Amino acid sequence: TSLSQATQAALASDRHLLNTDELDHIEAALASLTACAVQNDADAIVAATQALNAATTEFAARRMDSAVQKGLSGHKLTEIG
C-alpha cells in the first residue's frame, strides 16, 4: 500500500528520531498491514491501516519538527514571514 511505502521511506531517512520500542511498534504495524494485504482481507487491511496510522503519528510529528528546524537553521526570526 502507499501508506506502507511512505512509512518505509520515512524510516529509511529518519529512523534516528525513534527509540527502539517505537521502531519495533511501527515495524510490527507494517508487518501486520503487509500480512493483511497478502491475505486480501479488506476489513483487516482497514484495521491494520488505522493501527499503522496510530503507530506513526508521533513519528510524523517529529519528522515535521525536524524539517522545520532544518529550514529555520541559520535564519533570524525577522527574516521569516
C-alpha positions in Angstrom: 0.0 0.0 0.0 1.1 3.6 -0.4 1.0 4.1 3.4 3.3 1.2 3.8 5.7 2.5 1.2 5.6 6.0 2.7 6.3 4.7 6.1 9.2 2.6 4.9 10.7 5.6 3.1 10.3 7.7 6.3 12.0 5.1 8.3 14.9 4.9 5.8 15.6 8.6 6.2 14.5 9.4 9.8 14.8 6.2 11.8 17.1 8.1 14.2 14.1 10.0 15.5 12.7 6.8 17.1 13.7 4.8 20.2 13.9 1.0 19.9 10.4 0.4 21.3 8.8 3.0 18.9 10.6 1.5 16.0 9.6 -2.0 17.0 5.9 -0.9 17.3 6.0 0.7 13.8 7.7 -2.3 12.2 5.1 -4.6 13.8 2.3 -2.5 12.4 3.9 -2.5 9.0 4.3 -6.3 9.1 0.6 -6.7 10.1 -0.5 -4.5 7.2 1.6 -6.4 4.8 0.2 -9.7 6.0 -3.4 -8.4 5.7 -2.7 -7.2 2.2 -1.3 -10.6 1.2 -4.5 -12.3 2.5 -6.5 -9.6 0.7 -8.8 -9.2 3.7 -10.4 -5.8 3.3 -11.6 -5.4 6.9 -8.2 -6.5 8.2 -6.5 -4.1 5.9 -8.6 -1.2 7.1 -7.9 -2.1 10.8 -4.1 -2.6 10.1 -4.0 0.8 8.2 -5.6 2.5 11.2 -3.1 0.8 13.5 -0.2 1.9 11.4 -1.5 5.5 11.3 -1.8 5.5 15.1 1.7 4.0 15.4 3.3 6.6 13.2 1.5 9.8 14.4 4.3 10.8 16.9 7.0 9.9 14.3 5.3 12.1 11.7 5.2 15.0 14.2 8.9 14.6 15.0 9.7 14.5 11.3 7.8 17.7 10.8 9.6 19.4 13.7 13.0 18.2 12.4 12.2 19.6 8.9 11.1 22.9 10.3 14.2 23.2 12.5 16.4 22.5 9.4 14.5 25.0 7.4 14.9 27.7 10.1 18.5 26.9 10.9 20.7 30.0 10.4 17.8 32.4 9.9 16.7 35.2 12.2 13.0 35.4 13.2 12.8 38.8 11.4 13.7 37.1 8.1 10.8 34.8 8.3 7.4 35.9 7.2 
